[in-house]
Amino acid sequence: MPNPVSNVGNLIIDASVNENQKITYAFYTMQGNITGPLKELNINKGCNQIIVDLASHSNFLSNTMYVLIVNGNGWTKSIQIVTNN
């Protein structure tokens, strides 16, 4: 089930990692096309909150599903979202 989000504001992702590492994340359409920039971020060992400013990533279409892919050192997290405005 996708998470409903506005096309502006913050999306907060919780990530717990065993070591300091660089992660990357980007939004994709359901067809697999990247929409917006690929972002890089350094996170520390332990529990982290990754704050994604939705307005700075892409121009989301209303009522459309996207997937956010977060890649770290040996792990990947995918989050389905649907815009609600």
N, C-alpha and C positions, 0 to 999 in steps of 0.2 A: 504494500500500500504506500503510495507516495506521500511525502510530507507536504502539506499546503504551505506556500510561502507567498509573500508579497514580492513584487519585482524590485523593491527598494527595502533598505533596512539590513539587519545583520542576521546571518545564519551561524549558529554556534555549534561546533563539532567537538565532541570530547574524544581525546586520544590519549591512551596510556602506552608509553614506550619504555623499553629496557635500557636505552642508551640515547645520548644526544645525537640528533640526526637532522638531515635536511629532508623536507617533504616537498612534494609538488601536488598541486590540485588544479582542476579545470572542470568546467561544465561542458556537457555533451548533449546533443539532441538524442532522441531515442533511436535515430538512424545511425548514430555513432560519429557524427560530425562535431568537431570542437566548436564551441560558441564562446567567444571571448578569449582572453589571454590565459596562458599557462602560468601559474604563480608558483614561486618558490618561497619557502619559509624554513627557518631553523627552529627546532623545538628541543626542549631539554628532557632529560631522563625523568620519568615519572608521569603524573597526570597533567595534561595540557588542555586548554580550550583554544581552539582555532576559530577566530572570528573572521567570517567571510562577509565583506561588504557587497551585497548583491548588486547594488547599482553600479559598482565599479567593474563588474565582470563582463556583462553583456546586456544587450537590450532584449530582455525576455518578452515573449509574446504572452498575452493573456490566455489563461486556461490551457496551458501547454505543459507537457511533461518533459523534464530534463533529468539527467543523472550527473551527480557530482562525483568525480573519481579523485580520491586522495591516495597517493603512493608514498610509502616510507621505505625504510631499509628492511626489505624482505616482507612487506605487508601492503595490502591494498584494501581500502574501504570505499564502498560505493553507496551513495545515498540518492534515492529517487525523490524528486520534488515535482510539484505541480504549482504553477502560478495561479493565483486566485483573483487577479484583478486585471 
